[in-house]
């Protein structure tokens, strides 16, 4: 859990895609950093609570909410969040971390953020500290989305500017058409399931797809070229002779 001492730089991060739909997440802070944390959480379906005495412009201009009183907060433990998130207009309290899966300490006060991190750790929650990446339980990548495809870059908090630069470079190369590519490959995967293909056949066909030059196909003929190549692979798999007994 969260510590105030820096983590060893050699300790690798474990990359994972978290399912946050319906999960409770807390953001402490109402400024620009908090606003950046909020959007991807809402896109993932999380139930987000923002605790801050006031909201900055970016949060005020997002989905409109009304501040919740402490009584409303207690009644809202089941999760009736307006627009996917709610705002509690006061300073952070230790009880705010109870029942939260992820906690984002997004204030500009390093001491307060570390206090939030320690409180989250004691409650069994994972904390991300905006002012102390080395003391955070998890890091958020610089990322972009193309439908079901998500691409992110992490530097373990060592070089966030580099992560942002590499993300921009990848984002320029991976256009909107890749969203449809993912759907084509997903349809292919579903068709193998419907055909009750054995595991060995599925693995072999998936290996073939993994070595396809999808970027080259897109450059030559767009998504239609990718779809045609995938269908050819599927037909080859269907007509491949059965091994001799």
KANORMO-V539389 format. One record per backbone hydrogen bond with DSSP energy under -0.5 kcal/mol. CO is the residue of the C=O (numbers start at 1). NH is the residue of the N-H. Records with the same first field share a line. If there is no record, write none. Layout:
CO = NH, NH
This chain:
8 = 11
10 = 12
13 = 15
16 = 18
18 = 20
20 = 23
23 = 47
24 = 101, 102
25 = 49
26 = 104
27 = 29, 51
28 = 106
30 = 56
31 = 35
32 = 36
33 = 37
34 = 38
35 = 39
36 = 40
37 = 41
38 = 42
39 = 43
40 = 44
41 = 46
42 = 45
45 = 22
46 = 48
47 = 25
48 = 86
49 = 27, 51
50 = 52, 88
51 = 29
56 = 60
57 = 61
59 = 62
66 = 87
68 = 89
69 = 73
70 = 74
71 = 75
72 = 76
74 = 77
75 = 78
76 = 79
79 = 81
80 = 82
81 = 84
82 = 85
84 = 48
86 = 50
87 = 68, 89
88 = 52, 90
93 = 96
94 = 97
95 = 98
97 = 100
101 = 126
102 = 26
103 = 105, 128
104 = 28, 106
105 = 130
108 = 110
109 = 113
110 = 114
111 = 115
112 = 116
113 = 117
114 = 118
115 = 119
116 = 120
117 = 121
118 = 122
119 = 123
120 = 125
121 = 124
126 = 103
127 = 137, 138
128 = 105, 130
129 = 132
132 = 135
133 = 136
134 = 7
135 = 3
139 = 141
141 = 143
142 = 153
144 = 151
146 = 149
148 = 150
149 = 146
151 = 144
153 = 142
155 = 158
159 = 163
160 = 164
161 = 165
162 = 166
163 = 167
164 = 168
165 = 169
166 = 170
167 = 171
168 = 172
169 = 173
170 = 174
173 = 175
175 = 178
176 = 179, 180
177 = 181
178 = 182
179 = 183
180 = 184
181 = 185
182 = 186
183 = 187
184 = 188
185 = 189
186 = 190
187 = 191
188 = 192
189 = 193
190 = 194
191 = 195
192 = 197
193 = 196
198 = 202
199 = 203
200 = 204
201 = 205
202 = 206
203 = 207
204 = 208
205 = 209
206 = 210
207 = 211
208 = 211
209 = 212
212 = 214
213 = 217
214 = 218
215 = 219
216 = 220
217 = 221, 222
218 = 222
221 = 224, 225
222 = 225, 226
223 = 227
224 = 228
225 = 229
226 = 230
227 = 231
228 = 232
229 = 233
230 = 234
231 = 235
232 = 236
233 = 237
234 = 238
235 = 239
236 = 240
